[in-house]
Amino acid sequence: MAPYASMLNQNASCTIILAVAALASACDDGPGAGDDTGPQPDPTADPAPVTGTAIDIYVTAQEDRVPRDLTGANMEAWVLQADGGFTACSAMRTRDGTFEISGVPEGPYYLNLDGRFIVTSARTLDLDTRIVGRRTQHRIATSASLAFDVRGMIAWQPNDFLELYAPNAGAAFSSLELSSAAPPAVGATALDITTDYRVAELPMSIESSAGDRAFVTHNASRVSTEGVSYQALGAIAHLDPFSLTDGIGSATARGTFELVPQDRQRILDWRTTVFTSLISNAIPGGANSFSNSLVGFVDVDESSFYSIPALFNVTAPLNADVRATVSYGDPFPSAWKERVRVSVSGSKSYTIEGRSGFGFADAGFEVSADDLSSASIQPMIGAVQNLRVAGLDGAGVITDLPANPVVTWDPPALGTADSYIVVVVRFVPDGSRLVRRTRATFFTAGTSVILPGNILKRGEPHYIRVRALSHPGLAFERTVFANTYPRAWADRITTLFTP
């Protein structure tokens, strides 16, 4: 990759986005212009540009910092104008992972990154991301069949699951047995299946010549002394080197499982009914069904977003709290820190013109395992309150919306929200189904966002989800795409509406 290339958009320009009337002002005539309170800046001086970096940090045994090529990215700063429209200031984007946006007035603006909007006042932004694996990793695009020939498996039971990881390649494949036409038979003691590797959540090319080594874990069914069913990592197989790339359409992974000592224990007092009550109250009309999980896992890199090798998994019965003592093992390096993730989801069914679809709301948290309370596992943050769209109750009838409606809410009564994520979802017909499509996502530390007029599709059904996030210690406005612990979340969704 060339260390530097000429900037695009050398003269960053401002264009009007969905304004009611053409604006005479440029980007530097933003909200609050003419306010004569407090110290006044030099009216002839241009505001300092918004600048930032976008570096991909690949994490293996060491860090490899690779500037992101931004020349093809859609990146603009959208500034609200007095008539309710937006002025868009285009970014000067480079191949060396830097950008600059001129003409943005001091104060809040919406940084548009390909339909993700960051509502911020920061003048310097860190858009860096950490990625587990080597810098040459890439997703397999062609047919990829991965067979397994692994001996010494714990006798297979119906609720067991398998996971494949190759951290150096950035590859991950959870519940891989579900992609096989012939999954393991009950009682089988050898893993002898063939999977479609392309359905993995991270089907990255695995190359032995690049140092990629994969392992498979077997989470086997257990029953606690309290009679609660769960799965725990009972065996691991470090596979012989193999390669599976676009040029190699099939491969066989071979190895032998080794038993993992079950020398760790967690006492869980999981108040699932508190979670389901929170979620049901956050969905207009209540939820039709729920799903949940409590997972112990390890982080390959705590600041990266990467699929997680599970240590144990508990699924609670519907409408019942869980108390269980789970035993498990951890065969991974000490640098891979142990965490716990609790998640409870509620779904709401909709039927429109004979087609059915579902909306979802979720609540949960992720913490270091040592911070998990054995006294009582309950929500750490509640859903937002008083959710409204253009002043209308989010749980009521939403109609006759203006061109740029404002979504507002109050902070949750439980916990402290450090930021919020607002997702606009619309349904599109697909045969007999209604399929969810995300129209736009907004990240903000405030309690309102304005939806630019092209976000809502006229005549099509939508709902809006607002997620309250607790992530103490993360400087949200400057560091947007970072990971942190502890973190907690809770959703509230609006009723279904058609603009």
N, C-alpha and C positions, 0 to 999 in steps of 0.2 A: 504494500500500500504506500503511495506517495506521501511524504511527510506533510506536504502542503499543496494546495491547489488554489487557483484564483477564486475569489468570492463570487457567488451569484448575487444578483440584485444589488449591485454596487450602490445604487441610490434607492435605499429602502423607501417604498412608496406606501401611501395610505389610500385605501379604497373604502367606499361606503358599503356596509353590510346591512341590508334590510332596514334602512332608515325610511321614515315616513316621507321626508322631503330631502332634497339634496342639501348637504351642509356646506356652508361657505368656509368653515374652519378646517384645518388639518389636524393631525394627531395631537398637536400640542395644545389644542383648545379643549381639554377634557372636562370632566365633572368638576364643579367647584370654581371654574374660571370666573373671575370678578369678585370672589370672596375677599373682603377687605379687613378681615379679622386676623390679628397676629402679624408676625414679621412677613414682609412681602418680598418675594424674589424679584430679581431683575426681569421685567417683562420682555426684554429683548434677548435674554439668554435662552439658548436651547436647553431642554432638560438633558441630563446625562442619559446615555443610551442604556437600555437593558442588555446585559451581557450574560453569558453563561458557558458552561462546558457540558459536553456529552461524551463521556469516556466509558467504554465497555471494559470492565476489569475482569479478566478471566482468571479463575482461581483454581490452581492445581496444587502442587507442592509449593509453588510461589505465585505471586501475582503478575499478570501480564496485562499492561494497560494499553488499550488500542483505541485511538480516537475514532469516533463514529463518523461515517460519511453522511453529512446532513444535507448534501446538495439536492437530494430528491425528496426531502421531507417537506410536508406542509406545515409551516411554522409561522404563526402570526401573533401579534398582540392586538387584542380587540378591546377598544376603549369605548365605554358607554357615552352616548351623546345626550343632549338635553331633550331631544324628541323621542327618546326611547330606542333609537337605533344604535348601531355600533360603527365605529371607524376601525378598519383593520390596517395595521402597520406591518408590512412584510419584513421578514428577517433576512439579514445577510448571513448566509450559511456556508460553512466550509467543509472541506474533507478532513480537516485536522481537529474536528470535534469541538469547534467553538462557533458561537453565533453572536450577532449583535442586532438589536432592533432600535432604530433611531426614531425620534419624534414622539415617544410615549410620555405623556405627562406624569408628574409625580402622583402617587395615589394608586388605587386598585385598578387592575386591568385583567383581562382573560387571556392567558397564553394558550393558544390553540395548537395542539400537537396531534394532527390527524384525527380530529374529533374528540380528543381528550382535552378538557379545558381546566387549566390551573388558575384559580382565582387568587391573585397575589398582589402585593405592593412591592415585592423585593426587586431590587435593581440588578442583583447578581443571583443567578440560579445554577444549582448543581443538578444536572439531569443524568449524572453518572449511574450506571447499573453494574452490579456484581453478578457474574455468571459462573456457575460451577462448570469446570471443564476447560480444555485447551482452546486457544484462539481459533484453531482451524476446524472446530466442530461445525457440523452442518446437518440439517434434517434430511433424512432419506426421502427422496421424491418418487422413486420407482418401486416396483414390487419387491417385497422383502419377506422371505419366509425363514423363521428361526425355529429350528428343531432343538429339543432338549434330550440328552441322554445322560442323566445324572442318577447315580446309584445311592443307596443308603438312606432313602427318604423315610421319615417317620410315617407309619401307616396312615394313609390318607383318609380324612373324614370330610363329610359334606360341606362344613362351614370353613374349612381351611382356605388359606390363600397364599399365593406366591408373589414375590417381587424380584425384579431384576434391576440392578444398578451397575453402571460403569461411569463413576464420577469423572475420570479423566476425559471421557468423551462427552460428558454432560447428558448421558442417556439414563432414562428411567422408564420402567414398565411395571405398573402396579396391577395386581390381580391378573397376571398374564394367562392364567389357566382359563379365563373366560373367553379368550380369543381363539381357543382351540376347538376344533370340531369334535374332538374326542378328549375331554378333560380326564384327569386321573380317576380311575375307578376306586370306589370305597375299598380301603384295605391295601391299596397299591403301595409298594415300598421302593419303587423306582419311578423317576420322572421321565416319561417317554411320550412326549406330546410335540405337536408342531403348531406354531402360533403365527399369526399375521402381525409382524413387528410394526407395521405402519400405524396400527391403532394405539400404540403406546402413547402415553402423554408426552414423552420426549424421545421420539424415535431417531436419535442421532446416530450418525455413522460410527460404527465401532471398528477401529483399525489397530490390529496388534502391533503393526510397525510403528505406530505413534505412541506406543506404551499403554494402550487401553487394556484394562483388565476388568472383567465383569464378575459379579457374584450374584447368587440367587439365595433368597431367604425363604424359609417355610414357616409361616405362622400357623401353628397347629391349635386345634380346638382343645379347650380346657374347661373345667368347671371349678369354681371357687368353693371354699368350705361353706359359704352361704348359699350355694346352689345356683350361682349366677354363671352363665356361659360366657366365655370370652376366647380370644385367640392370643397366643404369645409366640414370640420368635423362638422356635425350638431347635432349628438347625440352619446351618449356612453352608453353601458350597462355593468355594472360590474356583471359578471355572478355568479350564485350560484356555490359553490364548486362541482367539478366533477373530475373523473379520467379517463384517457385514456392511457393505457399502452399496452405492447406486450401481457400481460396476459388478458387484457380486450379489446376485439376487437371492441367494439362500446360504445358510450356514447351519452348523450343528454345534451346540454348546455342550461340552462334556465336563464331567467332574464327579465328585463324591461329597455327599452331605456329611457334615460333622455336627454332632450334638452340641448345643449351647447350654452351659450350666444355668439352671434356673435359680440364680443366687440373689435376685433382687425381688423386692416386694413393695406393693403400694396398697394402702387402705383407702378405699374410695367410698365417700358418702355423697352421692351425686343426686342432687335435687332436680331431677329432670322436669318435674311438674311445675317448678318455678319458671324454668325456661319456656315450657310450652304455654304457660299462662301469659308470659311477656309477649311471645310471638303472636298468640291468638288475638291479643288486644291490639297488636300492631298491624293486623290485616283487617280491612273493613269486612264485616260479616263473619270474621273468624276464619281459622284455617280448616280445610277439609281433611288434611292428613299431616303427619309429622314423620321426620326421620332424625336420627341422632347418632353420634359416635363420640367416644372418649378414647383418644389415641395417645399412647406414649411413643415417642420417636426420637431420632437423633438428627441434629443439624450438621450437614457436611461443612457448611459455612454459615454462620449465624446471620450474616448481613446479606445473604443471597436469597432469592426466591427459587427454590429447587425442590423437586419432589422428595419426600422424606422416607427413609427406611423406618418401618414401624417396628416397635418393640412389643407392644400389646395393643389390643383393640377390644373395647367393650361397647356393645349396643344395648341400650335399655329397652325393656318392654314398654309398650305404649301406656301412657297414663299411670306410670309407676316409678317411684324413686328407687335408686339402686344403692345397696351397700354391699361391697365385695372386697375381698382381699385377693389381689392378683399377684402371681409369681411370674417372673420372666427373666431373661438374660440379656446382656448387652455385650456382643462380641467386637464392637467397633473401637477405633482408636480413641484415646481419652480426649483428643482435640474435638471430637464430634460430640457436642454437648447434648445432654438429654433434656427433652422438652415434653410438654403435655398440651394437647389441643382438644378442647371441648367444643362441640358444635351441635346445635339443634336447629333444624329447618322446618318451616311450616309451608304448606302449599295451598293455594286457592284455585279452584277449578272455574273456568269460564266457558260458556257455550255461546257462540255467535253464528247465526245462520247455519246451524247444524254442525259447525266445526268446534272442536274443544281444544282448550289450551290451559296452561297453568302459570300462575304467578308465584313467586317465592319470597319469603323473608327468613332471615337467619339471625341467630345470636350465639355468641361464644367467646372464647378467649384462647390465647396461647401464652404459656408461662414456662419458665425454667422448672424442671421437675421438682427441685427442692423447694420451690415456692408454692407448690400445689397444696392447698389446705386439705388436711385429712378430716378437719372438723366438719366442713360442709362445702360442697362444690356448687356455687350458685353464680348467676350472672354478675359480672363486674361492672357492666354499664347497661343502662336502659335505652329504650327507643326514644327518638325525638318526640316532642309534644307539640300540639297545635299546628300540625302540618297543614299548609294551605297553598292553593294554587290560584294566583290572581285574586287573592282575598277570599276564595271559596274554600270551605271545609274539605280537606283532602279525603275524608271518609264519606262525603256526601255527593251530591250531583255536581259535576264539573262541566260547565258548558259556557258558550259565548265568550271564549277566551280572546284576549287582545293579541296583537301581532307578536309581542315580546313579553309573555307572561312571567311574573315573578313568583318563584317558589320560596316560601318562608317557613320557618319552624322555630320552636323554642328548644333550648338544650334539654337533655334527658334529666329526669328527676333523680335517677340513680347514677352515681359515678360522675366523672368529669370528661367531657368530650374535648379532645385536642384538635380534631378536624372532622370533616364530613365528606362523604362521597354521595353525589346525586347522580342517579342513573335513569335516563329516559328510555323506556322499553316500549316497543310497539309490536303488535301481533301481525303476522302476514299469513295468508292462507297457504296451506300445503296439503292438498288432497282433503282428507277429513280432519286435518289438524290445524291448529293455530300455532305457529312457530314464533318464538321470541327473537327479536332483533334489537340490539342496542343501537339507539340513535345517537346518543352522546353521553359522555361521562364528565362530571364536574367535580373537581377537588377544591375544597375551601376550608378555611379556618373560621369563616363567618357563619351566619345563620340565614342566609338567603342566596339565591342565584337567579339570574335573569336568563330565560331561555330565548336565544336568538330565534327569529321567526321561521327559519328554515328547519328547525329541529323537529317540531311536531308536524306530522303529515296529515293534512286535512282529509277527513272522511275515513280515517283508519283508527282502530282502537289502540289505546296506550295505557300504561300506568307508570308512575314515578316511584322509585325506591330511594329513600334517604337513609344512609348508613352513618350512625354515630360511631366514631373511632376514638379509643383511648390509646395513646402511644407516648407516654411521658418521656421526655429527653430527646425527642426527634424534632429538629427545627423544620417544621413542615414547609414553610414558605420558601426556604432556601434549598432544602434537600427533599425532593418529592418522591423519588423512587427508591428509598432506602427501607430496609427491614429493621425491626427493633423488637426487643422483649422488655417487659411484658406488653402485650397488646390485647385489646378487647373490642368487640363490635356488637351492634344491635341494629336491626333494620326496622323501618316502618314503610309501608307502601300505601299509595292512594287507591281509591276505587278505580275501576276501569272507566275510561272516558274516551270520547271520540271528538276531537276538535272540529 
